[in-house]
Amino acid sequence: MNSFVVGIDIGEERSDACYLSSACDTLDQSNFQMTDTGWSELTSKFPKETKVAYEASGLA
């Protein structure tokens, strides 16, 4: 089974997402609104088995 990953750089109003194949090829790059509708539209693009990595940095 192929393993896909979405990396998400979280912003206050909009966030960036990069969808990578198991070979680390970029399959899609997009940004989305930080709303329920924005999240739904983003997640509808990817298979349910897709792994999601969120940025770990930010102000504490």
N, C-alpha and C positions, 0 to 999 in steps of 0.2 A: 504494500500500500504506500502511495506517495504521501509525504508529509508536507503540508503547506503552513506558512507562518505569515501573520499580519503583524507588522510593527506599527505601533500607534504613538505619535508624539502629541500629547494632550495639551490643548490650549483652553482658554476660558470660554471663548465663543465658537471657535472653529478648531478642529484637530486635523492632523495629517496622518494618512495611513499608507503603508507600503506593503504590498502583497508579494511574497516571495515563494518560488517553487522549492522543492526539496534540493535542487541543485543550486540554490541561492540566486536564481535568475529573477529579476523584477518582472512580475506579471502585470501589475497595475499600481498606479500611484494616484491618490485622490485626497481631497480634504472633505470634511463633513461638518455640519453644525452640531454643536454639543446639546442636542435635544433628543427626546425619545424618537422622533421621526428620523433625525439624522443617524442615530445608532441603528435603527431598523433598516434604513436604506443601505448603510454600510454592510451590516451583517448578512443581508439578503444576497450579496454578491459572492459569498464564499461558502464552500462546503462546511457542514457542521463539525467535521473533524479538524478544521483549521485551528492551529495554535495561535494564541494572541499574546504578544509581548508589549507591555506598556512601558513608557519611559519611567525610569526610577528616580530621576532628579527633580528638583524643585525647591521652593523655599519652605523651610520648616517653621 
